[in-house]
């Protein structure tokens, strides 16, 4: 495949799916990792996509205007997400009753949990999160509702009604956008209502993000910027470093 044809194919894939990893492009184009990284750099320099760690996202995705597949998002800005998740996990201790929002960054949090399994209870609307937590021996409660296939999150009025039964000591959320004026935003109004409902039931709220989310504004606000502490990798959070509720790790 010629370089021009390969770049056209990369743009077609990204514009259709919203984002793509280098590893996925290797399988789709047959090109080497080094070649594809050069292609992505060139397309980013031309302003045709946004290059992120591990792949690229469409221009509209940089404004967090739509969701992308959870398996794709999990590989983007992976190290930043893991740094934020590791710190967040350290905040969970004995006797905590935790809400864990669906999302790739909150999913990494589970890998770093140190609290004994018999000393904490989780409620999550993330199907993959529930499976991982249960596999580690933690007690997990699901709110029910409708399963959104793209993000594997439970949403809907049934789930929201069930959340109102609980009072959480701590909660951890993912987001598509973090902006001081717009607050925390997401493309889907159903997920926004779910996140908002859980925040209202939580004593201490934390939002985890990466550099692609900082200063991005999506369609629906689910929380004001001051409604939670924001956990970011140090480099990712530099634009927000002067805010008291931003934790840079």
JOGI-V65833 format. One record per residue. N is the residue number from 1. RES is the residue in one small letter. SS is DSSP state (~ for helix, > for strand, _ for the rest). PHI is phi in whole degrees, -180 to 180 (none if undefined). PSI is psi in whole degrees, -180 to 180 (NA if undefined). Layout:
n = <N;N>
res = <RES;RES>
ss = <SS;SS>
phi = <PHI;PHI>
psi = <PSI;PSI>
//
This chain:
n = <1;2;3;4;5;6;7;8;9;10;11;12;13;14;15;16;17;18;19;20;21;22;23;24;25;26;27;28;29;30;31;32;33;34;35;36;37;38;39;40;41;42;43;44;45;46;47;48;49;50;51;52;53;54;55;56;57;58;59;60;61;62;63;64;65;66;67;68;69;70;71;72;73;74;75;76;77;78;79;80;81;82;83;84;85;86;87;88;89;90;91;92;93;94;95;96;97;98;99;100;101;102;103;104;105;106;107;108;109;110;111;112;113;114;115;116;117;118;119;120;121;122;123;124;125;126;127;128;129;130;131;132;133;134;135;136;137;138;139;140;141;142;143;144;145;146;147;148;149;150;151;152;153;154;155;156;157;158;159;160;161;162;163;164;165;166;167;168;169;170;171;172;173;174;175;176;177;178;179;180;181;182;183;184;185;186;187;188;189;190;191;192;193;194;195;196;197;198;199;200;201;202;203;204;205;206;207;208;209;210;211;212;213;214;215;216;217;218;219;220;221;222;223;224;225;226;227;228;229;230;231;232;233;234;235;236;237;238;239;240;241;242;243;244;245;246;247;248;249>
res = <x;x;x;x;x;x;x;x;x;x;x;x;x;x;x;x;x;x;x;x;x;x;x;x;x;x;x;x;x;x;x;x;x;x;x;x;x;x;x;x;x;x;x;x;x;x;x;x;x;x;x;x;x;x;x;x;x;x;x;x;x;x;x;x;x;x;x;x;x;x;x;x;x;x;x;x;x;x;x;x;x;x;x;x;x;x;x;x;x;x;x;x;x;x;x;x;x;x;x;x;x;x;x;x;x;x;x;x;x;x;x;x;x;x;x;x;x;x;x;x;x;x;x;x;x;x;x;x;x;x;x;x;x;x;x;x;x;x;x;x;x;x;x;x;x;x;x;x;x;x;x;x;x;x;x;x;x;x;x;x;x;x;x;x;x;x;x;x;x;x;x;x;x;x;x;x;x;x;x;x;x;x;x;x;x;x;x;x;x;x;x;x;x;x;x;x;x;x;x;x;x;x;x;x;x;x;x;x;x;x;x;x;x;x;x;x;x;x;x;x;x;x;x;x;x;x;x;x;x;x;x;x;x;x;x;x;x;x;x;x;x;x;x;x;x;x;x;x;x>
ss = <_;_;~;~;~;~;~;~;~;~;~;~;~;~;~;~;~;_;>;>;>;~;~;~;~;~;~;~;~;_;_;_;~;~;~;~;~;~;~;~;~;~;~;~;~;_;_;_;_;>;>;>;_;_;>;>;>;_;~;~;~;~;_;_;_;_;_;_;_;~;~;~;~;_;_;_;_;~;~;~;~;~;~;~;~;~;~;~;~;~;_;_;_;_;_;>;>;>;>;>;_;_;_;~;~;~;~;~;~;~;~;~;_;_;_;_;~;~;~;>;>;>;>;>;_;>;~;~;~;~;~;~;~;~;~;_;_;_;>;>;>;>;_;_;_;>;>;>;_;_;_;_;>;>;>;_;~;~;~;~;~;~;~;_;_;_;_;>;>;>;>;>;>;_;_;_;>;>;>;_;_;_;>;>;>;>;_;_;~;~;~;~;~;~;~;~;~;~;~;~;_;>;>;>;>;>;>;>;_;_;_;_;_;>;_;_;_;_;_;>;>;>;>;_;~;~;~;_;>;>;>;>;_;_;_;_;_;~;~;~;_;_;_;_;_;>;>;>;_>
phi = <none;-69;-58;-64;-65;-65;-66;-63;-68;-60;-65;-62;-64;-66;-70;-80;-104;93;-163;-158;-98;-62;-62;-69;-65;-59;-68;-83;-108;81;-80;-77;-61;-63;-63;-69;-65;-65;-60;-65;-62;-64;-66;-68;-63;-82;76;-99;-158;-115;-83;-129;-61;93;170;-155;-128;-67;-57;-68;-69;-65;-93;57;-89;-154;-82;-119;-59;-62;-71;-75;-63;-65;-97;-94;51;-62;-67;-62;-62;-67;-62;-64;-66;-63;-65;-59;-62;-69;-84;-92;-131;-57;72;-80;-117;-112;-96;-121;-70;-64;146;-74;-70;-65;-65;-65;-53;-60;-67;-108;-65;-115;-66;-57;-62;-90;-119;-151;-125;-116;-117;-142;-102;-100;-63;-65;-63;-60;-64;-65;-63;-63;-64;-92;94;-80;-78;-129;-115;-109;-83;77;97;-96;-90;-90;-62;-63;-108;56;-112;-85;-138;108;-65;-61;-64;-64;-60;-67;-63;-68;-80;-107;-127;-90;-78;-144;-143;-131;-123;-95;-157;-96;-149;-130;-145;-57;-85;-84;83;-99;-131;-149;-75;-105;-64;-68;-68;-61;-65;-65;-62;-62;-63;-67;-61;-66;-98;-118;-72;-132;-112;-131;-114;-103;-153;-140;-62;-71;-94;-69;71;-85;-128;-98;-79;-130;-83;-113;-166;-70;-61;-88;-82;-153;-85;-106;-109;-139;-62;-55;-65;-65;-94;-55;-63;-114;-64;-90;-92;-67;-94;-103;-104;-102;-124>
psi = <128;157;-43;-42;-39;-42;-38;-40;-40;-46;-38;-45;-46;-41;-26;-40;-16;-31;162;150;160;-40;-38;-38;-34;-45;-34;-32;-22;0;162;163;-43;-42;-44;-35;-37;-41;-46;-39;-43;-46;-35;-41;-31;-4;26;-14;175;119;132;170;120;-3;-143;158;155;157;-43;-25;-29;-23;6;46;-11;160;151;168;138;-32;-29;-47;-30;-22;-4;135;42;-43;-39;-44;-42;-37;-47;-42;-39;-43;-44;-41;-33;-15;-11;125;-176;143;10;145;107;133;129;111;150;150;161;-40;-43;-29;-38;-29;-38;-33;-21;8;134;-18;137;143;-27;8;10;148;140;142;131;148;12;119;-45;-36;-44;-42;-45;-44;-46;-37;-25;1;4;150;129;133;137;141;-5;-161;-160;139;122;112;-39;-42;-3;41;144;130;178;168;-36;-44;-42;-44;-40;-35;-31;-9;-19;154;109;143;-37;152;148;127;149;169;158;-19;141;111;133;-33;-47;-18;-145;127;159;155;-23;122;-30;-43;-36;-44;-38;-47;-45;-43;-42;-39;-37;-22;10;135;-43;123;139;136;128;142;-176;180;-26;-17;-23;128;3;146;122;-165;-34;128;131;-7;145;160;-30;0;-7;159;142;126;120;151;148;-48;-39;-33;7;-40;-18;14;-21;2;136;-25;11;123;115;126;NA>
//
